[in-house]
Amino acid sequence: MERQICGSGSKTRNYLMKVLVTGATGFIGNYVVNELLNRNIDVITSSSDLSKAREKEWFEKTTYVEHDIHSNNIENLFDKFFKPDILIHLAWAGLNNFKNESHVIEELPKQKVFLENLISNGLKDVTVCGTCLEYGMAEGELHEDMPSVPTIAYPIAKNNLRLFLQNLKNEFSFSLKWMRIFYLHGAGQSPKSILSQLQKAIDSNETVFNMSLGEQVRDYLPVTEVSQNIIKLALQTKTDGIVNCCSNNPIKIIELVQSYLKTKNKNIQLNLGYYPYTDYEPMKFWGSNKKLNTISL
């Protein structure tokens, strides 16, 4: 099919499919959009802030549709977004505080309305990004058939959205893929993340870096690989349901920090134990990537 790229006005290009990416201006969204463009896919981008979207290098190469999920507009969203073949849903507010009850009270209901609108009006293929925190306090290697027992607001809301969409399949025919993301790192990440804080300390020529004892074990992937995994899951048609996005390579946080310093050829004194461990994460957990490794395009 042939579409005019929003903003370019100079040419048309041929595409095999149209993919809508919500939360396109976010950390992961930005990488997903650029990777889709590298694959010559017609990308429809959306966020609630047009001015921020204009700053992205992909803006002139995509069809951008400004939309606020929290609005009360009841228009046909499938039509508004130019009838996409596939949705990669990354939009979610309030990620600076996972414990805030607004995830359940305010965000979840709006998410349900938004996705049901798209699906009931014709969307047939949905990929949503969840979180490893949906597993709750389970330790060790986590795999997709384990129960979801989240303990705080953000993963509770995400898991409830997944269950809602599963039930919606009783009314509408659509493919549902749920990518459960573990930890990630890369340029543009939240300043609250440990590697962002470490890089800030490096840039500021700090001699001491405050952190926890660092004995907690986690599962990290670079955001470039995460975005590729999301796209791989979204574009294929054989695998659905929950899929872990992880490395299956457990690493202690202190080892992660030391490795990062080594790659930067920096030496900063680590003030271990300055921060306590979080109370909503198990001490040691990582993901099984067996299901992920079976997916191919």
Secondary structure as UniProt FT lines:
FT   STRAND          2..4
FT   TURN            6..8
FT   STRAND          12..14
FT   STRAND          18..22
FT   TURN            23..25
FT   HELIX           27..38
FT   TURN            39..40
FT   STRAND          42..47
FT   HELIX           50..54
FT   TURN            57..58
FT   HELIX           59..61
FT   STRAND          63..66
FT   TURN            69..70
FT   HELIX           77..80
FT   TURN            81..82
FT   STRAND          86..89
FT   TURN            95..96
FT   TURN            98..99
FT   HELIX           103..107
FT   HELIX           108..120
FT   TURN            121..122
FT   STRAND          125..131
FT   HELIX           132..135
FT   TURN            136..137
FT   STRAND          140..142
FT   TURN            144..145
FT   HELIX           153..168
FT   TURN            169..171
FT   STRAND          175..181
FT   STRAND          183..185
FT   TURN            187..188
FT   TURN            191..192
FT   HELIX           194..203
FT   TURN            204..205
FT   STRAND          208..210
FT   STRAND          217..218
FT   STRAND          220..222
FT   HELIX           223..235
FT   STRAND          241..245
FT   STRAND          251..252
FT   HELIX           253..263
FT   TURN            264..265
FT   STRAND          269..271
FT   TURN            272..273
FT   STRAND          284..287
FT   HELIX           290..293
//
